[in-house]
Amino acid sequence: MLRVTKLADYGIVILTHFATHKGVTHNARDIATEVRLPQPVVSKVLKLLGRYGLLVSQRGTKGGYVLARQPEEITVADIIHAVEGPIAVTECSDKDRGDCGLQLRCPVRGNWHLINEGIREALKKITLAEMTQPLAQPLVSLIPPRQESRFHI
């Protein structure tokens, strides 16, 4: 089963909170209370999102974090990458790791790269702004428009 990790899910929840309260500075304690997550987890995720450039930290008595870009400019792929690193379905799909011992002679490696790229592209099409809205229609179509089938019956 493919799953988004808890930290990546929390990153999406936290940034969705920022997007619904645009321009407001939030600190870890307040966010933890409002989104009902443990403060140490929220602090960790905020640091990761800040390091990746999705949030900007502000020091001082009224300090905290604000979005670094508009919600329409931040994608779900950006958030997952910020929290978990490069999006990869299998070890061989991750260009940085590549820990598979069969990698050089794997008959399906190229197909995994296609699958990985398809997932990455789908996640790039979903913005943080869209994540703040109730689901009215599918966010991403997985079927390309009017493309002939590769399989002929």
N, C-alpha and C positions, 0 to 999 in steps of 0.2 A: 504494500500500500504506500502510495506517495503521500507524504504529509508535510505541511509547513510546521517547523518546530515551534514550540511554545514561545521562545524568545522572539521569533519573527512575527508570530501572531500578536504578541504583546506590543511589538514595535508598530504594527499596523493599528492596533487599538489606540495606542498613545498618540500617534500622529493624527489619527482621525479626530481625537479629542482636540488637538491643536487646530486642526482645520475647521472645526465647528466653532471655535472661539478665536477667530483670526485676530492677529495683532496684540493679543493679550499675552503677557509674560507669565509663565507657569513654573513653579518650583516642584521638585520631586515629591515633597510631602503632599502638596495639594493635588497633584496628578494621581498619586497613589490612592488618596481618599476618593477622588472623583471617579476613577476607573476601577476601583476596588481590586488593586493589585498590591502585593507587598512592596514597601518603599525601597528595600535593597534591590529588588528586581527592576523597579522603575528607574532607579539611579543608574544601574548598569546599562539598561537600554538607552536612556537619555545620553549617556556618554558615547555609546556606539553610534547613535544617530548624529550626535554633534561631530564626532570624529570624521564621519563620512560626508559632512556638510549639509545634512538635511535640517539640522537645528543650529541655532546660534546661541551661545551662552552669554548671559549678561551678569556681571558681578554687582555686588552692592546689596543694600538692605531690601530693595525691591527687585533683586536679581532673580534669575531663573533662565528659562529657555523660550525662544520664539522660533517659528518656522523660518528657515533660511530662504525659501522660495515659495511661490504661490502653490496652493494645493493642486492646481491644474498642471503644474510642471514637475510634480513628484509622482513617480509610478510605484506600483506594488513591487516591481522588480528592483527599483532603487532601495526600497525599504528592506526587502529580504537580503539583498546584497550587503547593505550596511550592517545588518545584524549577524548574518550567517556567512558572509563571504560570497564568492561567485556561485551562481545558481547552477547546480549540476545534479542530474538524476542518478548517474552512476559514477564510480571512481574514474572511469576512462573518459567521462564527459567533462571532467574538471581538468583544464589544461595545466593548472598549478600542481595538482596532486599526482594523478596517474599512477596509483599504487597497484594496479592489477598486474599480476604475473603473466596473464594471457594476452596482454594488450597488443603486442606486436603481431600475434597470429590469430586474433579474435575475428571470427567470420561476421559478427554483427556490430562491430565497433562503429562503423560508419552510420549504421541505422540509429544507434544510440545517440550519436551526435545530432542527427536530424531531429529526433524526438526531443532532445535537450534544447535545441535551438527553437523548436516550435513552442515549447513551454515558456522559455525565456521571452520570446516575442509576444506571446499571449499576455504575460504578466506586465510587459512594457506598455501594453495598450490600455491598462486599467490605471486610472489616476487616483490620487488621494481624494480629490474633489468628488469623484464618482463613489468612492467608498463611504462618503458622508451621507449619500442619498439612499432612500429605500430602493430596493431592487424592483424596477418597473419592467425592465427588459434585460436580456442577457448582456453582460458587459463585453463579452468577446464571442465572436462566432468562430467555432472550430472548423467549420466547413467553408473552404474558399468559394467565392461566388462563381457559378457557372463553369466549373472546371470539370473536364471529362474524367471519368473514372479510369484508373490505370488498369483495372481488371475488366476484361471483355468476356462476356458469357455468351 
